[in-house]
Amino acid sequence: MLTLREAPVVMQQGAVTSETVTALPGERLFLFSAISRPGNSGGPVMSEDGYVVGLCNVDARGEYCPTGAFSPHYCGIPGQIVVDAVRSLGPGIQLPFEDYE
C-alpha cells in the first residue's frame, strides 16, 4: 500500500536586494537573495511577518562586477502585479490584499 505524506515546507532566509528592476521585455520585478531552486517558480516570497510580498519567478544569472565574486540573485513578481492580473480576469473575482505603500 502506498502512503503519502504532506510535503515539508522549506524556507530560505534572504533579503530583498532591489525593490524594482525592469526586465528586458519591460516586466517589473524585484530581486531577492534567498535561494530559489527549480520548482519554486510561482511559490510565495514572504516577509518576516508572514505576508506574501510576491511570487518567485526566475534566477537572475550574470555577473554584477566582472572582477568581483558572483552573488546570485533571484527575481520575484511584486504582489501588486499579481493582484492586478487577478482583477483583470473579470468582475466577481476578488483577491484580498493590503497595500503597505
C-alpha distances in whole Angstrom, upper triangle without the diagonal:
4,6,10,13,17,19,22,25,27,31,34,37,40,43,45,47,49,49,50,50,50,48,50,49,51,47,48,45,45,44,42,41,38,36,34,31,30,28,30,32,32,31,33,36,37,40,40,40,37,39,37,40,39,36,36,37,38,39,43,43,47,50,52,54,55,56,54,50,48,46,43,43,40,41,40,41,43,42,45,44,41,42,45,43,41,44,45,42,45,46,43,41,41,40,41,43,45,48,49,52
4,7,10,13,15,18,22,24,28,30,34,37,40,41,43,45,45,46,46,46,45,46,45,47,44,44,41,41,40,38,38,34,32,30,27,26,24,26,28,28,27,30,33,33,36,37,37,34,35,34,37,35,33,32,33,34,35,39,40,43,46,48,51,51,53,50,47,44,42,39,39,36,37,36,37,39,38,41,40,37,39,42,39,37,41,42,39,42,43,41,38,38,37,38,39,42,45,46,48
4,7,10,13,15,19,21,25,28,31,34,37,39,41,43,43,44,44,45,43,46,45,46,42,42,40,39,39,36,36,32,30,28,26,25,23,24,27,27,25,27,30,31,34,34,34,31,32,31,34,33,31,30,32,33,34,38,39,42,45,47,49,50,52,49,45,43,41,38,37,35,36,34,35,37,36,39,39,35,37,40,38,36,39,41,38,40,41,39,36,36,35,36,37,39,42,43,46
4,7,9,12,15,18,21,25,28,31,34,35,38,39,39,40,41,41,40,42,41,42,39,39,36,36,35,33,32,29,27,25,23,22,19,21,23,23,22,24,26,27,30,30,30,27,29,28,31,29,27,26,28,29,31,34,36,39,42,43,46,47,49,46,42,40,37,34,34,31,32,31,32,33,32,35,35,32,33,36,34,32,36,37,35,37,38,36,33,33,31,32,33,36,38,39,42
4,6,9,12,15,18,22,25,28,31,32,35,37,37,38,39,40,38,41,40,41,37,37,34,34,33,30,30,26,24,23,21,21,18,19,22,22,20,21,24,24,27,27,27,24,26,25,28,27,25,24,27,28,29,33,34,38,40,41,44,45,47,44,40,38,35,32,32,29,30,29,30,31,30,33,33,30,32,35,33,31,35,36,34,37,38,35,32,32,30,30,31,33,36,37,40
4,6,9,12,16,19,22,25,28,29,32,34,33,35,36,37,35,38,37,38,34,34,31,30,30,27,27,23,22,20,19,19,16,17,19,19,16,18,20,21,23,24,24,20,22,21,25,24,22,21,24,25,27,30,32,35,38,39,42,43,45,42,38,36,33,30,29,26,27,26,27,28,26,30,30,27,28,31,30,28,31,33,31,34,35,32,29,28,26,27,27,29,32,33,36
4,7,9,13,16,19,22,25,26,29,31,30,32,32,34,32,35,35,35,32,31,28,27,26,24,24,20,18,17,15,16,13,13,16,16,14,15,18,18,21,22,22,19,21,20,22,21,19,18,21,22,23,27,28,32,34,35,38,39,41,38,35,32,29,26,25,23,24,23,24,26,25,28,28,25,27,30,28,27,31,32,31,33,34,32,29,28,26,26,27,29,31,31,34
4,6,10,13,16,19,22,24,27,29,29,31,32,33,32,35,35,35,32,31,27,26,25,22,21,18,16,16,15,16,14,13,17,17,14,15,16,16,19,19,20,17,19,18,21,21,19,18,21,22,23,26,28,31,33,34,36,38,39,36,33,30,27,25,24,22,23,22,24,25,24,28,28,25,27,30,29,28,31,33,32,35,36,34,30,29,26,26,26,28,30,30,33
4,7,10,13,16,19,21,23,26,25,27,28,30,29,33,32,32,29,28,24,23,22,19,18,15,14,13,13,15,13,12,15,15,11,11,13,13,15,15,16,13,16,15,18,17,16,15,18,20,20,24,25,29,31,31,34,36,37,34,31,28,25,22,21,19,20,19,21,22,21,24,25,22,24,27,26,25,29,31,30,32,34,32,28,27,23,23,23,24,26,26,29
4,7,10,13,16,18,21,23,24,26,26,28,28,31,31,31,28,26,23,21,20,16,15,12,11,11,11,13,12,10,14,15,11,12,12,12,15,14,16,14,16,15,17,17,15,14,17,18,18,21,23,26,27,28,31,32,34,30,27,25,22,19,18,17,18,17,20,21,21,24,25,23,25,28,27,27,30,32,31,34,35,34,30,29,25,25,24,25,27,26,29
4,7,10,13,15,17,20,20,23,24,26,26,29,30,29,26,24,21,18,17,13,12,9,9,10,11,14,14,11,14,14,11,10,9,9,11,11,13,11,14,13,14,15,14,12,16,17,17,19,21,24,25,26,28,30,31,28,25,23,19,17,16,14,16,15,18,19,18,22,23,21,23,26,26,26,29,31,31,33,35,33,30,28,24,24,22,23,24,23,25
4,6,10,12,15,18,18,21,22,24,24,27,28,28,25,23,19,17,14,11,9,5,6,8,10,14,14,11,14,15,12,12,10,10,11,11,14,13,15,14,15,15,14,12,15,16,15,17,19,21,22,22,25,27,28,24,21,19,16,14,13,12,14,14,17,18,19,22,23,22,24,27,27,27,30,32,32,35,36,35,32,30,26,26,24,24,24,23,25
4,7,10,13,16,17,20,21,24,24,28,29,28,25,23,19,16,14,10,8,5,8,10,13,17,18,14,17,18,15,13,10,10,10,9,13,12,14,14,14,15,15,14,17,17,16,18,19,21,22,22,24,26,27,23,20,19,15,14,13,13,15,15,18,18,19,22,23,23,25,27,28,28,31,33,33,36,37,36,33,30,27,26,23,23,23,22,23
4,7,9,12,14,16,18,21,21,25,26,25,22,20,16,13,10,7,5,4,8,10,14,17,18,15,16,17,15,13,10,10,10,10,14,14,15,14,13,14,14,13,15,16,14,15,17,19,19,18,21,23,24,21,18,16,12,11,10,10,12,13,16,16,17,21,21,21,24,26,26,27,30,31,32,35,37,36,32,30,26,26,23,22,22,20,21
4,6,9,10,14,15,18,20,23,25,23,21,18,14,11,9,5,5,7,10,12,16,19,20,17,17,18,16,14,10,10,9,10,13,14,14,14,12,13,14,13,15,16,15,15,17,19,19,17,20,23,24,20,18,17,13,12,10,10,12,12,15,14,16,19,20,20,22,24,25,26,28,30,31,34,35,35,32,29,26,25,21,20,20,18,18
4,6,7,10,12,15,16,20,22,20,17,14,11,7,6,4,7,8,12,13,17,19,20,17,17,17,16,13,10,10,9,11,14,15,14,13,10,11,13,12,14,14,14,13,16,18,18,16,19,22,24,21,19,17,13,12,9,9,10,9,12,11,13,16,17,18,20,21,22,24,26,27,29,32,33,33,30,27,24,23,20,19,17,16,16
4,7,9,10,14,15,19,21,19,17,14,11,8,5,5,7,10,13,14,18,20,22,19,18,19,18,17,13,14,13,15,18,18,18,17,14,14,15,14,15,15,14,12,15,15,15,13,15,19,20,17,16,14,11,11,8,9,10,11,14,13,16,18,19,20,22,24,24,26,28,29,31,34,35,36,32,30,27,26,23,22,20,18,18
4,6,7,11,13,16,18,16,14,11,9,6,5,7,10,13,15,16,20,22,23,20,19,19,19,17,14,15,15,17,19,20,18,17,13,13,15,14,15,15,14,12,15,15,15,13,16,19,21,19,18,16,13,13,10,10,10,10,12,12,15,16,16,18,21,21,22,25,26,27,29,32,33,34,31,29,26,25,22,21,19,17,16
4,7,10,13,17,18,15,13,10,8,5,7,9,12,14,17,17,21,23,23,20,19,18,18,16,13,14,13,16,18,18,16,15,11,11,13,14,14,15,16,14,17,18,19,17,20,23,25,23,22,20,17,16,12,12,10,10,10,9,12,13,13,16,17,18,19,22,23,24,26,29,30,31,28,26,23,22,19,17,15,14,12
4,7,10,13,14,12,10,7,6,5,8,11,14,17,19,18,22,23,24,21,19,18,19,17,15,16,16,19,21,21,18,17,13,12,14,14,14,15,15,14,17,18,18,16,19,23,25,23,23,20,18,17,13,13,10,10,10,9,12,12,12,15,17,17,18,21,22,22,25,27,29,30,27,26,23,23,20,19,16,16,14
4,7,10,12,9,8,6,5,6,7,11,14,17,18,18,21,22,23,20,18,18,19,18,16,19,19,22,24,23,21,19,15,14,15,14,13,13,14,11,14,15,16,14,17,20,23,21,21,18,16,15,12,12,9,10,10,11,14,15,13,16,19,18,19,22,23,23,25,28,30,32,29,27,25,25,22,22,20,19,17
4,7,8,6,5,5,6,8,10,14,17,20,21,20,22,22,23,21,18,19,20,20,18,21,22,25,27,26,23,21,17,15,16,15,13,13,14,12,15,15,17,15,19,21,24,23,23,20,19,17,14,13,10,11,11,12,15,15,13,16,19,17,18,21,22,21,24,27,29,31,28,27,25,26,23,23,21,21,19
4,6,5,5,7,7,10,11,15,17,19,20,18,20,20,21,19,17,17,20,20,18,22,23,26,28,27,25,22,19,16,15,15,12,11,12,10,12,13,16,15,19,20,24,23,23,19,18,16,14,12,10,11,11,13,17,17,14,17,20,18,18,21,23,22,24,27,30,31,28,28,26,27,25,26,24,24,22
4,5,7,10,11,14,15,18,20,23,23,21,22,22,23,22,19,20,23,23,22,25,27,30,32,31,28,25,22,19,19,18,15,13,14,12,14,14,16,16,19,21,24,24,24,21,20,19,16,15,13,15,14,17,20,20,17,19,22,21,20,23,25,23,25,28,31,33,30,30,28,30,28,29,27,27,26
4,6,9,11,14,16,20,22,24,24,22,23,22,23,22,18,19,22,23,22,25,27,31,32,30,28,25,22,19,18,18,14,14,16,14,16,17,20,20,23,24,28,28,27,24,23,21,19,17,14,15,14,16,19,18,15,17,20,18,17,21,22,20,22,25,28,30,28,28,26,28,27,28,26,27,25
4,7,9,13,15,19,22,24,24,22,24,24,24,23,19,19,22,22,21,24,25,29,30,29,26,23,20,17,17,17,15,15,17,15,18,18,21,20,23,25,28,28,28,25,23,21,19,17,14,14,12,14,17,16,13,16,18,16,16,19,20,19,21,24,27,29,26,26,25,26,24,25,23,24,22
4,6,10,13,16,19,21,21,19,21,21,21,19,16,16,18,18,17,20,22,26,27,25,22,19,16,14,13,14,11,12,15,13,17,18,20,20,23,25,29,28,27,24,22,20,17,14,11,11,9,10,13,13,10,12,15,14,13,17,18,17,19,22,25,26,24,23,21,23,21,22,20,21,20
4,7,10,14,17,19,20,19,21,21,21,19,16,15,17,17,15,18,19,23,24,23,20,17,14,11,12,13,11,13,15,13,17,18,20,19,23,25,28,27,26,23,21,19,15,13,10,9,7,8,11,10,8,11,14,13,13,16,18,17,20,22,25,26,23,22,20,21,19,19,17,18,16
4,7,10,13,15,16,15,18,18,19,16,14,13,15,14,12,15,16,20,21,20,18,15,11,9,10,10,9,10,12,11,14,16,18,17,21,23,26,24,23,20,18,15,12,10,6,6,5,6,10,11,9,11,14,14,14,17,19,19,21,24,26,27,24,23,20,21,19,19,17,17,16
4,7,10,12,14,14,17,18,19,16,14,14,15,13,11,13,14,17,19,18,16,13,10,9,10,10,10,11,11,10,14,16,17,16,19,22,24,22,21,18,15,13,10,8,6,5,7,7,10,12,11,13,16,16,17,19,21,22,24,27,29,29,26,24,21,22,19,18,17,16,15
4,7,9,11,11,15,17,18,15,14,15,15,14,11,13,14,16,19,18,17,15,12,11,11,10,10,10,9,8,11,13,14,13,16,19,21,19,18,15,12,10,6,5,5,6,9,10,13,15,15,16,19,20,20,22,25,25,27,30,32,32,29,27,24,24,21,21,20,19,18
4,6,9,9,13,16,17,14,13,15,14,12,9,11,11,13,16,16,15,14,11,11,11,9,11,11,10,10,13,14,15,14,17,20,22,19,17,14,11,9,6,5,6,7,11,11,14,17,17,17,20,22,22,24,26,27,28,31,33,33,30,28,24,24,21,21,20,19,19
4,6,9,12,15,17,14,15,16,15,14,11,12,13,14,18,17,17,16,14,14,14,11,13,12,10,10,12,14,14,14,16,19,20,17,15,12,8,7,5,6,9,10,14,15,17,20,20,21,23,25,25,27,29,30,32,35,36,36,33,31,27,27,24,24,23,22,22
4,6,10,13,14,11,13,15,13,12,9,11,12,12,16,15,16,14,14,13,13,10,12,12,11,12,14,16,17,17,20,22,23,20,17,15,11,9,8,7,10,11,14,15,17,20,21,20,23,25,25,26,29,30,31,34,36,35,31,30,26,26,23,23,23,22,23
4,6,10,12,10,12,14,12,13,11,13,15,16,19,18,18,17,16,15,13,10,12,11,9,11,13,15,17,17,20,22,23,20,17,14,11,8,8,7,11,12,16,17,19,22,22,22,25,27,26,27,30,31,31,35,37,36,32,31,28,28,26,26,26,25,26
4,7,8,6,8,11,10,11,10,13,15,17,20,18,18,15,15,13,11,8,9,8,7,11,12,15,18,19,22,23,25,22,19,16,13,10,9,7,9,10,14,16,17,21,20,19,22,24,23,24,28,28,28,32,34,34,30,29,25,26,24,25,25,25,26
4,6,6,8,11,11,13,13,16,18,20,23,20,21,18,18,16,13,10,10,9,9,12,13,16,19,21,23,24,26,24,21,17,15,12,12,10,12,13,16,19,20,23,22,21,24,26,25,26,29,30,29,33,35,35,31,30,27,28,27,28,28,28,29
4,6,7,11,11,14,15,18,21,23,25,22,23,20,20,17,14,10,10,9,9,13,14,17,20,22,25,26,28,26,23,20,18,14,14,11,13,14,16,19,21,24,22,21,24,26,24,25,28,29,28,32,34,34,30,30,27,28,27,29,30,30,31
4,6,8,8,12,14,17,20,22,24,21,21,18,19,16,12,10,10,10,12,15,17,20,23,25,28,29,31,29,26,23,21,17,16,13,14,14,16,19,19,22,21,19,22,24,22,22,26,26,25,29,31,31,27,27,24,26,25,27,28,29,30
4,6,5,8,10,13,16,18,20,17,17,14,15,12,9,6,8,9,10,14,16,20,22,23,27,28,30,28,25,22,19,16,14,11,11,11,13,16,16,19,18,16,20,22,20,21,24,25,24,28,30,29,25,25,22,23,22,24,25,25,27
4,5,9,10,14,17,20,21,18,18,14,14,11,7,5,5,7,9,13,15,19,22,23,26,28,30,28,26,22,20,16,14,10,10,9,10,13,14,17,15,14,17,19,17,18,21,22,21,25,27,27,23,23,20,22,21,23,23,24,25
4,7,9,12,16,19,20,17,15,12,12,9,5,5,6,9,12,15,18,22,25,25,29,31,33,31,28,25,22,19,16,13,11,9,9,12,12,15,13,11,14,16,14,14,18,19,18,22,24,23,20,19,16,18,18,20,21,22,23
4,7,9,13,16,17,14,13,10,11,8,5,5,8,11,13,16,19,23,25,26,29,31,33,31,28,25,22,18,16,12,12,10,10,12,12,15,15,12,15,18,16,16,20,21,20,24,25,25,21,20,17,18,17,19,20,21,23
4,6,10,12,13,10,9,6,7,6,5,6,10,13,15,17,20,23,26,26,29,31,33,31,28,25,22,19,16,13,12,9,10,10,9,13,13,11,13,16,16,16,19,21,21,23,25,24,20,19,15,15,14,16,17,17,19
4,7,10,12,9,8,6,6,5,5,6,10,12,14,15,19,21,23,23,26,29,30,28,25,22,19,16,13,11,10,7,9,9,9,13,14,12,15,17,17,18,20,22,23,26,27,26,23,21,17,17,15,15,16,16,17
4,7,8,6,5,4,6,7,9,10,13,16,17,19,22,24,26,25,28,31,32,29,27,24,21,19,16,14,13,11,12,11,10,14,15,14,15,19,19,19,22,24,24,27,28,27,23,21,17,16,14,14,15,14,16
4,5,5,5,6,7,9,12,13,16,19,19,20,23,26,27,25,28,31,32,29,27,25,21,20,17,15,15,13,14,12,12,15,17,16,17,20,21,21,23,26,27,29,29,28,25,22,19,17,14,13,14,12,15
4,6,7,10,10,13,15,16,19,21,22,23,26,28,28,27,30,33,33,30,28,26,22,21,19,18,18,16,18,16,15,18,21,20,21,24,25,25,27,29,30,32,33,31,28,25,21,20,17,16,16,15,17
4,6,9,10,14,16,18,21,24,24,26,29,31,31,30,33,36,37,33,31,29,26,24,22,20,20,18,19,17,15,18,20,20,20,23,24,24,25,28,29,31,31,29,26,23,19,17,15,13,15,13,16
4,7,9,12,14,15,19,22,23,24,27,30,31,30,33,36,37,34,32,29,26,24,21,19,19,16,17,15,13,16,19,17,18,21,22,21,23,26,27,28,28,27,24,21,17,15,13,13,15,14,17
4,6,9,12,14,17,20,22,23,27,29,31,29,33,36,37,34,32,29,26,24,21,18,17,14,14,12,10,13,15,14,14,17,19,18,20,23,23,25,25,24,21,18,14,12,10,9,11,11,14
4,6,8,11,14,17,19,20,24,27,28,27,31,34,35,33,30,28,24,22,19,16,14,11,11,9,7,10,12,11,12,15,16,15,17,20,21,23,23,22,19,16,13,12,9,10,12,12,15
4,7,10,13,16,17,18,22,24,26,25,28,31,33,30,28,26,22,20,16,14,12,9,9,6,5,8,10,10,11,14,15,15,17,19,21,23,24,23,20,17,14,13,10,10,10,10,12
4,7,9,12,15,16,19,22,24,23,27,30,32,29,27,24,21,18,15,12,10,6,5,4,4,8,8,8,10,12,13,14,16,18,19,21,23,23,19,17,14,14,12,13,13,13,14
4,6,10,12,14,18,21,23,23,27,29,31,29,27,24,21,17,14,11,9,5,5,7,7,10,10,8,11,14,13,14,17,18,18,21,23,23,19,18,15,16,14,16,16,17,18
4,7,9,11,15,18,20,21,24,26,29,26,24,20,18,14,11,8,6,5,7,9,10,14,13,12,15,17,16,17,20,21,21,24,27,26,23,22,18,20,18,19,19,20,21
4,7,9,13,16,19,19,23,25,27,26,23,20,18,14,11,8,5,5,6,10,12,14,12,12,16,17,15,17,20,20,21,24,27,27,23,23,20,22,20,21,21,22,22
4,6,9,12,16,17,20,22,24,23,21,17,15,11,9,6,5,7,9,13,15,18,16,16,19,20,18,21,24,23,24,27,30,31,27,27,24,25,24,25,24,25,25
4,6,9,12,14,17,18,21,19,17,13,12,8,7,5,6,9,12,15,18,20,19,19,22,23,22,24,27,27,28,31,34,34,31,30,27,28,26,27,26,26,26
4,7,9,10,14,15,18,17,15,11,10,7,6,5,6,10,13,15,19,21,19,20,23,24,23,25,28,28,29,32,35,36,32,31,28,30,27,28,27,26,26
4,7,9,12,13,16,15,13,9,9,7,7,8,10,14,16,19,22,25,23,24,27,27,26,29,32,31,32,36,38,39,36,35,32,33,31,31,30,30,29
4,6,9,9,13,12,11,8,9,8,9,11,13,16,19,21,25,27,25,26,30,30,29,32,34,34,35,38,41,42,39,38,35,36,33,34,32,31,31
4,5,6,9,8,8,6,8,8,10,13,15,19,21,23,27,29,27,29,32,32,32,34,37,36,38,41,44,45,41,40,37,38,35,35,33,32,31
4,7,9,8,9,7,8,9,10,13,15,18,21,22,26,27,26,28,31,31,31,34,36,36,37,41,43,44,41,40,37,37,34,33,32,30,29
4,6,5,7,7,9,12,13,17,18,22,24,26,29,31,30,32,35,35,35,38,40,39,41,44,47,48,44,43,40,40,37,37,35,33,32
4,6,8,8,11,13,15,19,21,24,27,29,32,34,32,34,37,37,37,40,42,42,43,47,49,50,47,46,43,43,40,40,38,37,35
4,7,9,12,15,17,21,23,27,30,31,34,36,35,37,40,40,40,43,45,45,46,50,52,53,50,48,45,46,42,42,40,38,37
4,6,9,12,15,19,21,24,28,29,32,34,33,35,38,38,38,41,43,43,45,48,50,51,48,46,43,43,40,39,37,35,34
4,6,10,13,16,19,23,26,27,31,33,32,33,36,37,37,39,42,42,43,47,49,49,46,44,41,41,38,38,36,34,34
4,6,9,13,16,19,23,24,28,30,29,30,33,34,34,36,38,39,40,43,46,46,42,41,38,38,36,35,34,32,32
4,7,10,13,16,20,21,24,27,26,27,30,31,31,33,36,36,37,41,43,43,40,38,35,35,32,32,30,29,29
4,7,10,13,17,19,22,25,24,24,28,29,28,30,33,33,34,38,40,40,37,35,32,32,30,30,29,28,27
4,7,10,14,15,18,21,20,21,24,25,25,27,29,30,31,34,36,37,33,32,29,29,26,26,25,24,24
4,7,10,13,15,18,17,18,21,22,21,23,26,26,27,31,33,33,30,29,25,26,24,24,23,23,23
4,7,9,13,15,14,14,18,18,18,20,23,23,24,27,30,30,27,26,23,23,21,22,21,20,20
4,6,9,12,10,11,14,15,15,17,19,20,21,24,27,27,23,22,19,20,17,18,17,18,18
4,6,8,7,7,11,12,11,13,16,16,18,21,23,24,20,19,16,17,15,16,15,16,16
4,5,6,7,9,10,11,13,15,16,18,20,22,23,19,18,15,15,12,13,12,13,13
4,5,5,6,9,10,11,13,14,16,18,20,20,16,14,11,11,9,10,9,11,12
4,5,5,6,9,10,10,12,15,17,18,18,15,13,11,11,9,9,8,11,11
4,5,5,6,9,10,11,13,15,17,18,15,14,12,13,12,13,12,14,14
4,5,5,6,9,10,11,14,16,16,13,12,9,11,10,13,13,15,16
4,5,5,6,9,10,12,13,14,10,9,7,8,8,10,11,14,15
4,5,5,6,9,11,12,14,11,10,9,11,11,13,12,16,16
4,5,5,7,10,12,14,11,11,10,13,13,16,16,19,19
4,5,5,8,10,10,7,8,7,11,12,15,16,19,20
4,5,6,7,9,6,7,8,11,12,15,15,19,19
4,5,8,11,9,10,11,14,15,18,18,21,21
4,7,9,7,10,11,15,16,20,20,24,24
4,6,6,9,12,15,17,20,21,25,25
4,6,8,11,14,17,20,21,24,25
4,6,10,12,15,19,20,24,25
4,7,10,13,16,18,22,23
4,6,9,13,15,18,20
4,6,10,12,16,18
4,7,10,13,16
4,7,10,12
4,6,9
4,6
4
